[in-house]
Amino acid sequence: MKITRDDIRNIAIIAHVDHGKTTLVDELLKQSGTFRTNQVVRERVMDSGDLERERGITILSKNTSVYYEHTKINIVDTPGHADFGGEVERVLKMVNGVVLVVDAYEGSMPQTKFVLKNALSLGLPVVVCINKIDRPEARPDEVVDEVLELFMELDATDEQLDSPFVFASAKLGKAAMTYEEALEANDMKALFDTIVEHIPAPEGDPDAGLQMLVTTIDYNEYVGRIGIGKIENGTVRVNDDVCIVNYHDPDKNIKIKVSKLYEFEGLERVEVKEATVGAIAAVTGMPDIHIGDTIACIEDPQPIEVNKISEPTLSMTFSVNDSPFAGQEGKFVTSRHLRDRLQRELNTDVSLRVEDTDTTEAFKVSGRGELHLSILIETMRREGYEFQVSRPQVLYKTINGKKYEPMEMATIDVPEEFVGTVIEKLGTRKGEMVNMQPGQGGYTRLEFNIPARGLIGYRNEFLTDTRGNGILNTIFNGYEPYKGDIVSRPQGSLVAFETGDAVAYGLFNAQERGDLFIGAGTKVYCGMVVGRNARAEDIDVNVCKKKQLTNTRASGSDDALKLTPHIVMSLEQCIDFITDDELVEVTPESLRIRKKVLDPSLRKKLAARGR
């Protein structure tokens, strides 16, 4: 018999990047009494990874829970960046409703539309939280209208259009049902009450056969893979014999025993003996479990239907480092190390694909975007891995014999004086402007439908063109017929001609040709890219060249050489910069750009043959 678990609410916090999801969860945890009164808690406690904390973004969805009066609220904090949309798509299957967080100044943004579309398509009730009302430039009334327009654009039902709006400042810990009341509020009671009233309690039959859809996989070296999901029907106990089935793979039927069972209490996983309908639980003892699998009873296993995760749009080749400096700085340097680490990433990252290539030294790694792959690269280098990566390549599709390519919808907010430059640059990259309207505070909002490959290498150029004042957001926009060739990087590379230490005299002569990426004392090797040429072709330079010493002294000849400060390239800038014949050498200590073919004479021969 079906029951309703009135003591539980399962919600996901969804929003565009940087609209305050994680800060909101922090405040819900604090105000529900999850932390002791005197406990010191860092900000954005849910962003547990170093990279998440440094960049201020959520990369992996996180589970937590709070108690409000007599109700346990299970909360999933989801990523806001489009590259991690795979995380959002699947965790929504775990919840009975969502809290949509929208910045009271920025309003509806591309990712707001993406996450809301997913929630509405699953028929989930929505609580809209207009956050950051304490910002001096907040415009809550206009933002409410924008959100309602977005609901209508996404064909929301009448019930969804009646979604309650709560006004909040997560930073100050205030919330109320009107903007004016929220500014004076003392706590977030209004948000708690709205969640309990508006989000339905989970339903199911605790006596039926077990059904638990695995929507997140965690990994622990001691217990292996951990399947996390909501129990739709039935009850699961420690030491139960269950089986793993999959809606998209009818032949899958693996019998296993539940070794340990956990539920979420605050930020902790607490071991329990049994879990029943409506609970979000974590199960261990299942080495072959994957996202989208259903843990079911052995007698009558019924898989739960799940959407297939969106396909990757971008790929890079990860290969063993074979530069002259290989093995000097990394702890894990072999192809076996590289393969094992990439396979381990597949345990938790549902949007990633790893394929073998025609050589055992290289692997094709596909993901949802540049940020998705660069986060993986940065994580691996911090763990002690040393390897090389190629320029990102978009993944084309053939539809009815025609070549189709992934498109992005780019939403750009720039000061008015930079509008012309942005339109011109994106035009050369096959971008098609679909909307232009005045924004807030002297900014103009531009929307472009542009090939994904047109954005490779553009973000840094964009920041330079807009003097750091532009905001660029992109989201996948389907596949369209191939748009034609795009002119690649307009500048060539300055390539080191010999191996050694860069000296001031050699750098001084090289800097006349363009911008340098290295300073005096940097170790270089033949074929390493040391700068950007002002012209289109590559030039070999000798940055190790020392001044000839003579007996003659002339007035002024020994004046100090003035070197222009060199450009320090981040990982994303290196990936954006390289062309098809270059690689980025990634080690725990260094990022180096190099030519695939290091020997200059062989490189020229291959170029002459058009290879």
C-alpha positions, 0 to 999 in steps of 0.5 A: 500500500502506498504511503506518504512520508510527511516527515521528509522533503527531497529538494535540489537547489538549482541556478545559474553559476554564481547566483548563490546556491551554495551560500544558501545551503550554508545558511539553511544548515546553520539556521537548522541547528546542524552546527554547534553554536560555537562551531567554526564553519568556513564559507561555502562549506558544501564546496569541498574540493580545492578547485571548487573553493578557488574558483567559486563554482560547484563542480560535483553535486553534493548531498546534505540534509537539515531538520526543520521542526519535524521534517527532514529536508534532504538537499542536493546542491547542484553545479551552475556551470553549463559544462557540468549540466550532466550532474544536474540532469540526473540528480533531479530524478532524486528529488520531489521539487526544486528551489530555483535561485535567481540573482536579484540583479542579474535576473534570468541567465542561460543556465537558469533556463537550462536547469528550469527546463529540466525541472519542468520537463520532469513535472517538478514543483518549483519554489523561486528564491530571488536571492541577493536582495541586499545588493544596492542595484537589486531589481526584484520586481523586474526579475520576478517578471523575467522569471515568469516570462521564462516559465511561460516560454518553457510551457509551464503548467498552470500549477508551475506558473503559480510557484511561490516566490521567496525573497532572500539574502543568503549572505545575511541569512534573511528571507520573507515572502515580499521584498520589503519584509525580507530586508527586515527579516531575522531568519530564513523561516519563510523559505523553510515554511515554503519548502515544507508547504509547497514541495510534496512529500515522497510517496511509495510502497514500503512493502513492495519490491525494492526500487532505488535509482542510482543517480550519483556515484561516489568512490572510496578507496576502502569500500569502492563504488558507492551508489546514491539515490532515492528509494522509490519503493520497498525497504533495503536492509544491510546484508540483503541480497539485491540485484542491479538492473538497467532500463537501457540494458535489459540483459543487465542483472547482477546479484549482490549483497548490501554490505553497508547502508548510509543516510545523510545527516547534515554534512555527514554520512550516517550508517543505518541498518535499513532505509525505506521509501522516500529516503536518500540513501548510499549503498556500498558493496557494489563494484559494478554499479553505474549511474542510471542503474536500479537496485531492485529486489531479486524476486521481481526486479523492475528497472526505473526509466532514466534519461540518457545523459547528453553526449559530450561535444568536445574531445582532447587527446591525453598522452604520456609526456615525451618531452626532454624534461619528461619524468622530472617533476611528476610522480605518475608518468606512465601510460598505465598511471594515466589509463588508471586515473582516467578510468577512475574518473569515469566512476564519478563523472557521468559526462566524460568518455575515455577511448583508446587510440591507435597507440597505447601512449594516448587516450581520447577524452571527451567532455561537455566543454573546455571548463569540464576538461580543464578541471580534470587536467588541473585536478590530475596535475595537483595529484602528481600526474605528468602528461600532455594534452592536445588542442580541443576538437569538437565532435561532429555528427553525420545526419542524413549524410551531412556534417553537423556540428555542436552549437552554443548559445552565447549570452554576453553582457558588455559595456556599450563601447565594446559592443562593436568589437565583440560583434566583429570578433564573433562574426569572424568565428561564424557567430550569428547574432540573434538578440541585442537589447540594453541591459543594466548599468550601461551594459548591453546584452548580446545573444549569439548562436555560434559553433562550439569550435568558434569559442575555442580560444575566444574567452581570453581574447574576449577579456582583453577586448572588453578590458575585463568588464565583459561577462560571457555565458554559454550553453549547448544549443543542439547540432546544426549543419557545418558552418564552414572553416574558421580562421585559426589563431592570427599569430604564430609562435616563438619557438626555442631553437636550442636546449638550455637556460633562457638568458636576458640577452637572448630574451631581449632579442626575442622580445622584439618579435612578439610577447614572451611566455618565459623569464630569464633562468627558465629551462627550455628545450628545442621545440618549446614555445616560448612566446607569441609572434606578432605575425602569423608565422612561427619563428625559431628564436635562441633565448639561450644565446649569450652576449659575445665577450670582447676586450673592447668597451664602448660607452653605454654598451653594458647598460642593463637590458630592459625586458618586458614582463613576460605573460604568465599563462594559466592552464585555460590560456595555454589550451586556448592558445595552442594550434593543431601542431602544438601540445600543452605539457602538464606537470605538477610544477609547470605548464609548457607549450611545445610543438608536437615535432620538436626538431625544427628541420623535420618540422619544416619538411612536414610543413612543406608537405602540408602535414 
